[in-house]
Amino acid sequence: MAFKDILLTLTSYPDPTPVSVTEEAVSIAANLGAHLAAVACEVHVQIPGHFLSGSIANIPGIIAGEAEKSRKSAKDMLAAFDNAANKAGILHETYLEKCPTYRVPDVLVDYARLRDLTIVPVPESYDQWYAETVIFGSGRPTLVVPESPRPRPFELGMVAVAWDFSRAAARAVSDALPLLEKARKVRIVTVINEKKLHTRHSAEELAKNLARHGIDVVLDKVDANGRRIGQVLEGYTVAHKVDVLVMGAYGNARWREFILGGATKDLLSKPPLPILFSH
């Protein structure tokens, strides 16, 4: 299997997704030989009725202004996407949706469930609700990318797999096979002395499995040494110049609030590099 149909989610409000993210997504699709679709939502801010009846401010006018801001951002982002995709010569299409702000995550999930992979940018200035919803609601792998520009263009030179023999980690490895097969180098990293691991099935067995797919790997063990696992993995990716990290996403939703596992929360809150999350 290969990633042949990829989705890019673009945020129009409160701040538009930077053009650098669009360019990186186009580069990813070009590397994988995939079709790339971009979806942006023109949002309508909803204000409770008792605020609308007040006379201290022009609330309806403010709402209309914010909607126009979102509309312009969405159209500008999709135009920039078209330009970048045409320049790269990849097959692509765009979608413009209209919905209230609270419906945006559900719209993105609807699109993500019908794609091989979804690329979701994570901003530094506010929470990661869209990414969390897609990761746990789409049933498909999600490639989270930081919004801040990175020093080098995307490539599949070094891919690392965070391995702890959990169900989520096993699912992530399976979902990431198209990336692992294209990578020049693959490393499997197991963090020890952080939690109890199932030692009967070691990383060596995973290496044998991947070898049958023509993937040669390097096995690493890193001592947590009292650090949070997210900190350990971030330091590892920097030390080994990792281009993409593959890991299982731990968490669940309760009343639309996500309860995330430690490593998932740490790395999703401020991803230092593209991370393929799978749940």
Backbone bond lengths (Angstrom), bond angles and torsions (degrees), N, CA, C in turn:
res aa  C-N    CA-C-N  psi(-1)  N-CA   C-N-CA  omega(-1)  CA-C   N-CA-C  phi
1 M - - - 1.457 - - 1.523 110.50 -
2 A 1.310 116.69 147.46 1.461 121.87 176.61 1.518 109.15 -132.52
3 F 1.322 115.30 159.81 1.463 119.59 173.53 1.524 107.67 -80.73
4 K 1.317 116.90 105.64 1.458 121.33 -178.47 1.518 112.96 -112.96
5 D 1.306 117.20 -11.31 1.465 120.95 -176.68 1.525 107.89 -138.44
6 I 1.331 116.90 104.18 1.466 122.60 -172.92 1.522 109.74 -115.53
7 L 1.319 115.63 144.68 1.468 122.42 177.74 1.518 109.39 -114.68
8 L 1.314 116.50 137.98 1.462 122.82 172.32 1.522 108.38 -115.14
9 T 1.333 117.02 125.64 1.459 120.59 177.26 1.526 109.24 -96.30
10 L 1.322 116.08 132.21 1.456 122.26 -179.31 1.522 109.47 -118.24
11 T 1.309 116.60 135.25 1.462 122.20 -177.52 1.531 110.07 -102.15
12 S 1.331 116.50 126.92 1.466 120.29 -178.23 1.522 113.42 -100.88
13 Y 1.361 117.02 -10.92 1.459 119.25 -173.55 1.523 110.33 -154.27
14 P 1.305 120.94 137.25 1.466 126.55 6.33 1.532 113.99 -78.77
15 D 1.344 116.80 -21.88 1.465 120.36 177.38 1.518 109.13 -124.91
16 P 1.329 118.06 141.94 1.461 119.92 179.71 1.525 112.17 -73.10
17 T 1.310 115.99 150.24 1.462 121.22 174.89 1.534 109.13 -63.76
18 P 1.329 118.40 132.05 1.470 120.42 -179.03 1.530 112.42 -62.18
19 V 1.328 115.57 150.63 1.471 120.92 178.80 1.527 110.80 -61.61
20 S 1.337 117.55 -29.19 1.472 120.42 -179.99 1.526 111.69 -59.87
21 V 1.335 117.41 -32.62 1.464 120.98 177.75 1.523 109.96 -68.62
22 T 1.327 116.87 -42.96 1.461 121.03 177.46 1.521 110.58 -59.18
23 E 1.308 116.65 -44.31 1.461 120.45 -179.62 1.528 111.47 -64.66
24 E 1.345 116.48 -37.11 1.461 118.96 177.88 1.529 110.86 -68.10
25 A 1.329 117.24 -40.69 1.461 120.47 178.51 1.520 111.13 -62.44
26 V 1.325 116.77 -40.33 1.464 120.55 176.97 1.522 110.28 -63.07
27 S 1.337 116.68 -40.61 1.464 120.82 177.78 1.532 111.25 -63.45
28 I 1.327 116.87 -39.91 1.468 121.13 178.06 1.525 110.22 -62.21
29 A 1.340 116.37 -47.56 1.462 120.16 -179.75 1.526 111.01 -62.37
30 A 1.333 116.83 -39.65 1.462 120.49 178.75 1.526 110.78 -64.11
31 N 1.343 116.83 -41.82 1.463 121.25 178.14 1.525 111.64 -60.74
32 L 1.329 116.09 -35.58 1.458 120.73 -175.61 1.523 112.56 -94.79
33 G 1.309 117.85 -4.10 1.458 120.78 -178.28 1.521 112.20 64.01
34 A 1.329 116.05 40.53 1.463 121.21 -172.29 1.522 112.30 -112.98
35 H 1.334 114.72 156.14 1.460 122.68 168.76 1.523 107.20 -75.43
36 L 1.343 116.77 141.89 1.459 120.56 -178.18 1.524 110.21 -127.39
37 A 1.318 115.97 124.61 1.463 121.74 175.28 1.524 108.63 -110.66
38 A 1.322 116.47 142.18 1.461 121.61 176.49 1.518 108.91 -117.73
39 V 1.335 116.27 135.25 1.457 120.64 177.16 1.522 109.23 -123.88
40 A 1.321 115.72 133.69 1.459 122.09 176.16 1.521 108.03 -130.98
41 C 1.321 115.72 144.44 1.463 120.91 -179.40 1.528 110.28 -110.95
42 E 1.307 115.47 126.22 1.457 121.96 169.89 1.520 106.78 -83.77
43 V 1.323 117.13 111.35 1.463 119.85 -169.75 1.522 111.91 -98.40
44 H 1.314 114.14 154.13 1.456 122.21 176.01 1.522 107.96 -120.84
45 V 1.304 116.08 114.41 1.465 121.66 -178.74 1.519 108.95 -70.71
46 Q 1.338 116.27 130.68 1.453 120.52 179.37 1.526 109.94 -107.07
47 I 1.327 115.90 131.57 1.459 123.23 -179.30 1.522 108.43 -117.79
48 P 1.346 118.19 134.53 1.466 120.17 177.22 1.524 112.10 -53.81
49 G 1.333 116.16 146.18 1.459 122.26 -174.42 1.513 114.53 -56.51
50 H 1.349 119.12 -36.88 1.457 119.85 -176.46 1.526 111.87 -67.93
51 F 1.363 116.85 -21.52 1.459 118.82 174.84 1.527 110.65 -76.54
52 L 1.331 116.17 -35.72 1.458 120.74 -177.64 1.522 111.87 -64.56
53 S 1.342 117.12 -27.84 1.462 120.22 -176.93 1.527 112.69 -82.47
54 G 1.319 117.73 -7.78 1.453 120.55 -178.76 1.519 112.14 -73.67
55 S 1.293 115.35 157.25 1.462 119.73 -177.48 1.526 112.45 -112.36
56 I 1.339 117.31 5.36 1.459 119.03 -175.44 1.524 112.13 -79.42
57 A 1.297 117.38 -13.82 1.461 119.42 -179.65 1.519 109.11 -154.90
58 N 1.296 115.70 159.40 1.462 121.34 178.51 1.526 109.03 -85.01
59 I 1.336 116.33 71.85 1.459 121.12 -175.28 1.526 112.01 -59.22
60 P 1.346 119.79 -49.00 1.472 118.74 179.35 1.526 112.84 -57.59
61 G 1.329 116.39 -38.54 1.456 119.67 178.52 1.518 112.15 -65.51
62 I 1.339 116.23 -38.98 1.463 120.74 178.24 1.529 109.99 -64.45
63 I 1.343 116.61 -43.59 1.461 120.90 179.33 1.523 110.64 -60.56
64 A 1.320 115.93 -44.63 1.465 119.83 179.37 1.526 111.04 -62.69
65 G 1.325 116.36 -38.39 1.461 120.21 178.62 1.515 112.52 -65.60
66 E 1.343 116.30 -40.66 1.461 120.03 178.80 1.529 111.02 -67.21
67 A 1.333 116.83 -38.12 1.469 120.66 177.72 1.527 110.60 -63.67
68 E 1.328 116.52 -40.85 1.469 119.89 178.38 1.524 110.96 -66.15
69 K 1.325 116.17 -37.97 1.461 120.99 176.30 1.527 110.19 -60.32
70 S 1.328 117.15 -45.63 1.456 121.60 179.02 1.530 111.15 -64.45
71 R 1.341 116.62 -42.40 1.465 121.22 -179.15 1.525 110.79 -60.39
72 K 1.319 116.05 -46.81 1.468 120.01 -179.74 1.518 111.39 -64.43
73 S 1.337 116.94 -42.89 1.467 120.55 179.92 1.524 110.66 -61.46
74 A 1.338 117.11 -44.37 1.458 121.14 -178.89 1.523 111.01 -61.25
75 K 1.328 116.35 -46.75 1.465 119.55 -178.82 1.524 111.47 -66.98
76 D 1.328 117.01 -39.96 1.466 120.20 178.95 1.525 111.10 -64.57
77 M 1.342 117.20 -41.46 1.460 120.60 179.90 1.525 111.52 -63.90
78 L 1.325 116.94 -43.07 1.461 120.31 -179.69 1.529 111.16 -67.60
79 A 1.329 116.65 -34.80 1.465 119.57 176.11 1.526 110.64 -65.85
80 A 1.345 116.67 -41.81 1.467 120.78 177.99 1.523 110.48 -65.14
81 F 1.325 116.35 -36.53 1.470 120.87 177.05 1.528 110.29 -63.35
82 D 1.328 116.84 -47.66 1.464 120.90 178.39 1.527 110.74 -56.04
83 N 1.313 116.04 -44.30 1.456 121.09 -178.64 1.526 111.39 -62.64
84 A 1.344 116.37 -46.63 1.470 120.43 -179.06 1.532 111.66 -66.08
85 A 1.343 116.08 -40.86 1.466 120.06 -179.45 1.523 111.54 -67.95
86 N 1.321 116.85 -39.83 1.468 120.17 177.14 1.521 110.94 -64.05
87 K 1.324 116.10 -40.89 1.459 120.91 179.80 1.530 110.88 -63.20
88 A 1.337 116.44 -37.00 1.468 120.66 -179.43 1.528 112.45 -82.80
89 G 1.327 116.08 -13.82 1.459 120.03 178.60 1.514 114.53 73.60
90 I 1.338 117.08 31.29 1.459 119.29 179.03 1.530 110.48 -102.01
91 L 1.330 116.31 153.77 1.454 121.43 174.84 1.521 108.50 -71.14
92 H 1.336 116.71 135.59 1.464 118.94 -174.87 1.517 111.09 -158.13
93 E 1.316 115.62 166.52 1.459 122.84 174.29 1.523 108.67 -155.96
94 T 1.331 116.28 164.32 1.458 120.50 -178.65 1.524 110.63 -129.15
95 Y 1.341 114.22 153.47 1.463 121.45 176.44 1.520 108.60 -133.68
96 L 1.318 115.58 133.56 1.460 121.29 175.05 1.525 108.17 -119.39
97 E 1.329 115.93 116.67 1.459 121.72 -179.70 1.527 109.85 -107.87
98 K 1.325 116.02 157.25 1.460 122.25 174.91 1.522 108.55 -124.48
99 C 1.327 116.64 126.99 1.464 119.24 -178.24 1.525 109.68 -165.69
100 P 1.336 117.44 161.90 1.470 119.90 173.02 1.519 110.23 -67.58
101 T 1.314 116.98 159.65 1.461 121.26 -174.89 1.521 112.66 -56.94
102 Y 1.328 118.15 -39.44 1.459 120.22 -175.33 1.528 112.76 -69.66
103 R 1.346 117.61 -16.62 1.454 121.36 -178.44 1.522 113.35 -90.55
104 V 1.332 118.38 -11.19 1.458 121.34 -174.38 1.537 112.42 -56.57
105 P 1.347 120.32 -49.43 1.464 119.05 -179.27 1.528 113.34 -57.19
106 D 1.331 117.14 -40.00 1.462 120.19 -179.92 1.529 111.50 -65.95
107 V 1.326 116.65 -37.45 1.465 120.31 177.25 1.530 110.20 -63.28
108 L 1.321 116.24 -43.27 1.463 120.26 179.87 1.529 111.09 -63.15
109 V 1.324 117.09 -40.64 1.469 120.75 177.72 1.520 110.90 -62.48
110 D 1.317 117.24 -40.80 1.463 120.51 178.79 1.522 111.11 -56.94
111 Y 1.320 116.84 -42.76 1.460 120.62 178.26 1.530 111.15 -71.46
112 A 1.340 116.87 -41.66 1.468 121.32 -175.07 1.523 112.32 -64.55
113 R 1.319 117.85 -31.87 1.460 120.46 -178.80 1.526 112.63 -65.79
114 L 1.315 116.67 -15.46 1.460 121.02 -177.72 1.522 112.42 -108.93
115 R 1.340 117.09 17.14 1.464 121.28 179.53 1.524 110.22 -126.08
116 D 1.324 116.15 156.47 1.474 120.80 179.08 1.519 111.62 -70.33
117 L 1.318 115.78 -32.85 1.464 121.92 -175.76 1.523 108.16 -154.28
118 T 1.331 116.40 141.89 1.462 120.53 176.29 1.519 109.48 -119.92
119 I 1.322 116.00 130.25 1.461 122.26 176.42 1.524 108.14 -97.60
120 V 1.328 116.02 121.92 1.468 121.00 -178.10 1.530 109.42 -123.65
121 P 1.315 117.72 115.98 1.470 119.71 175.74 1.528 110.80 -74.52
122 V 1.321 115.88 143.73 1.464 121.23 178.48 1.525 108.94 -115.72
123 P 1.332 116.63 117.16 1.472 120.20 179.89 1.517 111.55 -78.20
124 E 1.323 115.42 159.32 1.461 120.39 178.06 1.522 111.69 -89.66
125 S 1.334 117.49 -18.62 1.456 120.36 -168.33 1.523 114.74 -89.62
126 Y 1.343 118.50 -15.47 1.456 119.47 178.70 1.523 109.71 -150.70
127 D 1.337 117.32 -176.42 1.457 119.19 -168.02 1.526 112.54 -71.82
128 Q 1.339 114.83 173.87 1.458 122.14 -172.74 1.527 111.47 -106.94
129 W 1.323 116.58 36.76 1.463 121.02 -174.79 1.526 111.86 -58.51
130 Y 1.328 118.52 -42.82 1.463 120.51 -178.11 1.525 110.43 -62.16
131 A 1.333 116.42 -46.55 1.466 119.93 -179.19 1.522 111.15 -62.66
132 E 1.327 117.00 -44.41 1.465 120.53 179.84 1.525 110.99 -59.90
133 T 1.332 116.61 -43.67 1.455 120.73 -177.90 1.522 111.45 -64.01
134 V 1.327 117.22 -42.34 1.466 120.63 179.48 1.529 110.68 -67.66
135 I 1.318 117.33 -43.66 1.468 120.69 -178.76 1.522 111.09 -59.35
136 F 1.331 116.50 -46.94 1.461 119.80 -173.56 1.526 113.78 -92.90
137 G 1.327 117.60 -11.03 1.455 119.34 -176.75 1.509 116.24 -111.48
138 S 1.329 117.78 -16.65 1.464 119.14 -172.41 1.525 113.26 -83.97
139 G 1.335 117.67 -28.82 1.461 119.63 -174.01 1.518 112.75 75.88
140 R 1.313 117.32 6.88 1.464 123.51 -179.88 1.527 109.12 -125.26
141 P 1.334 117.94 160.03 1.467 119.27 177.84 1.521 111.49 -66.91
142 T 1.332 115.46 148.31 1.457 122.67 -178.53 1.515 109.50 -125.53
143 L 1.322 116.39 126.27 1.461 120.74 176.39 1.526 107.71 -99.55
144 V 1.331 115.83 106.59 1.457 121.98 179.19 1.524 108.23 -86.65
145 V 1.329 116.12 129.85 1.465 120.36 179.93 1.524 109.20 -124.47
146 P 1.326 117.65 141.64 1.471 119.73 177.34 1.516 110.55 -71.10
147 E 1.342 116.31 145.37 1.465 119.69 178.47 1.520 112.15 -75.76
148 S 1.315 116.86 -27.90 1.462 119.06 -178.45 1.528 109.85 -67.97
149 P 1.338 117.43 138.39 1.470 120.63 -179.89 1.514 111.21 -58.63
150 R 1.344 115.58 143.22 1.459 120.56 -179.50 1.518 110.31 -106.77
151 P 1.345 117.67 155.23 1.470 120.64 -171.87 1.523 114.64 -67.61
152 R 1.348 117.89 -21.68 1.464 118.45 -178.88 1.528 109.91 -135.76
153 P 1.333 117.34 153.61 1.463 120.29 -179.45 1.525 111.70 -67.74
154 F 1.333 114.90 160.63 1.450 120.20 -178.59 1.528 111.14 -64.45
155 E 1.325 115.48 138.43 1.458 121.65 171.80 1.518 108.38 -154.65
156 L 1.325 115.44 162.03 1.458 121.12 177.80 1.522 108.95 -106.04
157 G 1.325 114.48 61.31 1.458 119.21 177.50 1.518 111.15 -81.95
158 M 1.338 115.99 -60.04 1.459 121.67 -178.84 1.530 109.47 -122.31
159 V 1.330 116.04 120.76 1.456 121.91 174.57 1.520 108.45 -115.61
160 A 1.323 117.25 131.31 1.463 121.53 179.19 1.520 109.80 -113.19
161 V 1.332 115.66 143.52 1.463 122.40 178.32 1.517 108.61 -115.28
162 A 1.341 116.99 122.33 1.466 120.99 174.25 1.528 107.74 -82.68
163 W 1.332 116.52 116.52 1.465 120.96 -170.17 1.527 111.88 -121.15
164 D 1.346 116.20 124.84 1.464 120.43 175.64 1.535 111.90 -138.44
165 F 1.318 117.14 15.58 1.461 124.64 178.92 1.535 113.07 62.64
166 S 1.298 117.41 23.01 1.466 120.28 175.74 1.525 109.90 -85.02
167 R 1.328 115.63 166.07 1.459 120.32 176.53 1.525 110.50 -60.57
168 A 1.343 115.98 -43.90 1.463 119.72 -178.59 1.523 111.62 -63.56
169 A 1.340 117.02 -40.13 1.469 120.07 178.95 1.520 110.98 -66.20
170 A 1.335 117.07 -40.29 1.461 120.41 178.63 1.526 110.83 -63.83
171 R 1.324 116.55 -41.68 1.459 120.57 177.58 1.524 110.36 -63.16
172 A 1.317 116.88 -40.80 1.459 120.77 -179.41 1.524 111.26 -62.66
173 V 1.323 117.19 -42.50 1.468 120.50 178.33 1.525 110.42 -60.51
174 S 1.327 116.25 -45.82 1.460 120.44 179.19 1.528 111.21 -61.26
175 D 1.340 116.62 -45.74 1.461 120.55 -179.11 1.518 112.49 -66.15
176 A 1.333 116.49 -29.07 1.463 120.63 -174.74 1.527 113.62 -90.06
177 L 1.319 118.71 0.91 1.472 120.49 -176.64 1.531 113.17 -51.42
178 P 1.345 119.58 -40.89 1.472 117.65 178.54 1.529 113.26 -59.51
179 L 1.340 117.14 -33.70 1.463 120.26 176.67 1.520 111.19 -74.45
180 L 1.319 115.95 -43.19 1.462 120.45 -177.41 1.524 111.32 -63.13
181 E 1.329 116.34 -36.61 1.463 120.17 -179.67 1.520 112.22 -70.19
182 K 1.327 118.46 -26.58 1.459 122.14 -179.85 1.527 113.41 -92.04
183 A 1.324 116.80 -16.72 1.463 120.14 -176.91 1.527 111.20 -69.24
184 R 1.337 115.56 147.27 1.462 119.18 176.10 1.521 111.19 -73.84
185 K 1.348 116.40 -35.22 1.456 120.61 178.70 1.527 109.09 -139.48
186 V 1.331 116.17 145.28 1.463 121.64 178.09 1.527 108.38 -130.45
187 R 1.312 115.98 132.65 1.463 121.58 176.68 1.522 108.37 -121.16
188 I 1.317 116.01 140.62 1.463 122.16 174.11 1.517 107.24 -109.96
189 V 1.327 116.35 120.65 1.452 120.28 -177.33 1.525 109.86 -115.19
190 T 1.327 115.44 129.27 1.457 122.02 175.44 1.520 108.64 -116.95
191 V 1.318 115.76 125.16 1.459 120.66 178.69 1.531 108.01 -88.91
192 I 1.309 117.08 121.90 1.466 121.88 -177.81 1.524 110.52 -105.55
193 N 1.324 114.67 162.38 1.468 122.91 -178.92 1.527 112.53 58.90
194 E 1.338 114.66 31.42 1.462 119.46 175.36 1.518 110.19 -117.09
195 K 1.324 116.51 -36.63 1.459 122.72 174.87 1.519 107.88 -157.22
196 K 1.316 117.34 167.15 1.448 121.61 -179.90 1.514 109.99 -70.15
197 L 1.338 116.23 128.96 1.454 121.08 -179.07 1.527 109.97 -110.17
198 H 1.322 115.91 153.48 1.463 121.62 175.33 1.520 108.02 -81.64
199 T 1.316 116.85 100.06 1.457 120.13 -173.45 1.523 113.29 -81.06
200 R 1.342 117.81 -12.66 1.470 118.97 179.81 1.528 111.08 -63.99
201 H 1.304 116.96 -32.74 1.459 121.06 -179.26 1.522 107.52 -116.93
202 S 1.302 115.64 98.20 1.459 120.39 -170.70 1.525 111.83 -91.10
203 A 1.315 114.39 174.01 1.459 120.46 175.08 1.526 110.93 -61.17
204 E 1.330 116.23 -27.35 1.470 119.03 177.54 1.529 111.60 -60.32
205 E 1.333 116.96 -36.72 1.462 120.19 178.25 1.526 110.88 -69.50
206 L 1.325 116.88 -37.24 1.457 119.91 175.60 1.521 110.09 -63.73
207 A 1.327 117.33 -39.32 1.465 121.05 178.32 1.526 110.96 -60.50
208 K 1.332 116.76 -38.94 1.470 120.32 177.66 1.530 110.35 -64.11
209 N 1.318 115.60 -42.86 1.465 119.98 179.00 1.524 110.90 -60.28
210 L 1.326 117.01 -46.20 1.460 120.46 -178.68 1.522 111.54 -69.16
211 A 1.329 117.27 -30.68 1.464 120.35 177.97 1.520 111.07 -61.98
212 R 1.331 116.31 -31.58 1.468 119.52 178.19 1.517 112.09 -70.82
213 H 1.316 115.90 -13.03 1.470 121.10 173.04 1.524 111.05 -97.82
214 G 1.330 116.58 8.20 1.453 120.70 -178.57 1.513 113.88 78.61
215 I 1.338 117.17 21.37 1.467 121.69 -177.83 1.519 109.20 -109.75
216 D 1.321 117.03 114.00 1.459 121.41 175.20 1.525 109.03 -90.82
217 V 1.328 116.09 137.22 1.460 119.71 -174.78 1.515 111.75 -127.47
218 V 1.326 114.11 159.09 1.463 122.74 170.33 1.520 107.07 -108.28
219 L 1.327 116.99 133.20 1.455 121.43 -178.78 1.524 110.16 -100.35
220 D 1.321 115.78 131.44 1.457 121.11 178.77 1.525 109.97 -130.00
221 K 1.314 115.29 144.10 1.457 121.66 170.22 1.522 107.85 -122.11
222 V 1.322 115.59 133.35 1.463 120.38 -178.50 1.519 108.37 -124.70
223 D 1.305 116.71 127.98 1.460 121.88 178.68 1.528 109.62 -77.05
224 A 1.323 116.30 126.46 1.465 119.55 179.76 1.523 111.49 -62.64
225 N 1.319 115.97 -36.14 1.466 121.16 176.11 1.526 112.34 51.58
226 G 1.347 115.28 42.39 1.454 120.43 176.61 1.516 115.18 84.33
227 R 1.326 118.03 -4.14 1.464 120.70 -179.71 1.524 111.08 -87.53
228 R 1.341 116.67 157.14 1.459 120.82 172.66 1.522 108.75 -68.02
229 I 1.324 115.78 147.53 1.464 119.76 -175.28 1.523 111.31 -62.26
230 G 1.333 116.95 -33.67 1.458 119.23 177.29 1.513 112.02 -61.81
231 Q 1.326 116.67 -40.40 1.459 121.00 177.47 1.523 110.93 -64.49
232 V 1.333 115.71 -40.70 1.467 120.29 -179.62 1.529 110.16 -62.29
233 L 1.331 115.85 -47.85 1.468 119.60 -177.79 1.529 111.67 -66.13
234 E 1.325 116.94 -38.62 1.463 118.96 178.22 1.524 110.71 -62.82
235 G 1.330 116.67 -44.93 1.457 120.01 178.23 1.518 112.08 -62.64
236 Y 1.316 116.02 -37.52 1.468 121.05 178.91 1.525 110.85 -63.44
237 T 1.334 117.37 -45.00 1.461 120.05 -178.04 1.526 111.72 -64.26
238 V 1.321 116.27 -34.05 1.466 119.90 177.90 1.524 110.37 -70.21
239 A 1.334 116.52 -45.52 1.461 121.32 -176.66 1.525 112.01 -63.10
240 H 1.324 116.86 -34.70 1.473 120.69 -176.26 1.523 113.04 -103.96
241 K 1.329 117.41 10.47 1.461 122.37 177.38 1.530 111.45 51.41
242 V 1.323 114.32 51.60 1.461 121.31 -178.11 1.522 109.66 -75.56
243 D 1.344 115.92 136.88 1.465 121.10 178.75 1.523 111.92 -90.17
244 V 1.324 116.92 -37.13 1.463 122.02 178.81 1.524 108.42 -140.43
245 L 1.332 116.37 134.44 1.462 122.10 173.89 1.519 108.45 -104.99
246 V 1.336 116.66 134.84 1.462 123.05 178.57 1.519 108.13 -110.86
247 M 1.325 117.65 127.82 1.456 119.32 179.63 1.523 111.26 -156.43
248 G 1.316 115.68 155.48 1.447 120.86 175.15 1.513 110.20 -77.58
249 A 1.328 115.82 147.33 1.468 121.03 178.29 1.515 108.96 -99.32
250 Y 1.314 115.87 125.43 1.453 121.69 -179.61 1.519 109.15 -105.31
251 G 1.313 116.63 128.37 1.448 119.72 177.77 1.505 111.79 156.35
252 N 1.316 115.17 174.10 1.449 121.84 176.32 1.518 108.55 -155.71
253 A 1.319 115.74 166.81 1.464 120.44 -177.54 1.523 110.11 -107.93
254 R 1.301 115.41 136.90 1.461 121.92 174.56 1.527 107.48 -132.82
255 W 1.337 115.36 113.68 1.463 120.36 179.78 1.527 111.36 53.49
256 R 1.343 114.60 44.72 1.465 123.67 176.63 1.527 112.86 64.31
257 E 1.313 116.48 17.51 1.453 119.37 171.44 1.521 107.59 -116.59
258 F 1.323 117.26 129.70 1.450 120.47 -176.25 1.522 111.58 -88.31
259 I 1.325 113.97 134.45 1.452 121.33 172.95 1.520 105.80 -105.09
260 L 1.328 116.79 105.63 1.450 121.36 -171.54 1.518 111.73 -98.94
261 G 1.341 115.04 149.51 1.450 120.51 170.87 1.519 110.13 -68.39
262 G 1.331 116.78 161.98 1.462 121.33 -173.32 1.510 114.17 -58.29
263 A 1.341 117.76 -52.44 1.462 120.51 -177.93 1.515 110.93 -66.35
264 T 1.331 116.74 -39.74 1.464 120.73 178.72 1.522 110.19 -60.62
265 K 1.318 116.65 -46.34 1.470 121.08 -178.96 1.515 111.24 -63.28
266 D 1.341 116.97 -45.57 1.459 120.83 -177.72 1.528 111.92 -61.38
267 L 1.338 115.91 -48.60 1.460 119.86 -173.34 1.524 112.84 -80.30
268 L 1.335 116.90 -26.92 1.454 119.53 178.80 1.523 111.63 -78.22
269 S 1.323 117.26 -28.99 1.459 120.33 -178.21 1.527 111.73 -66.57
270 K 1.328 116.67 -31.69 1.467 120.79 178.22 1.529 108.14 -155.84
271 P 1.343 116.86 77.61 1.469 119.54 -176.31 1.520 111.65 -63.42
272 P 1.341 117.73 127.23 1.473 120.41 -179.15 1.523 112.57 -81.81
273 L 1.333 117.04 -11.14 1.465 122.16 -177.04 1.528 107.51 -161.45
274 P 1.330 119.39 170.88 1.466 119.61 174.15 1.531 110.64 -60.26
275 I 1.329 116.18 130.75 1.469 121.32 -179.25 1.516 108.95 -126.80
276 L 1.325 117.12 123.69 1.454 120.76 174.62 1.517 107.84 -87.71
277 F 1.341 115.89 109.86 1.450 122.75 176.77 1.532 109.21 -98.19
278 S 1.315 115.38 139.86 1.460 119.87 176.81 1.511 108.38 -137.46
279 H 1.335 114.68 138.53 1.465 120.33 -178.88 1.529 110.17 -127.50
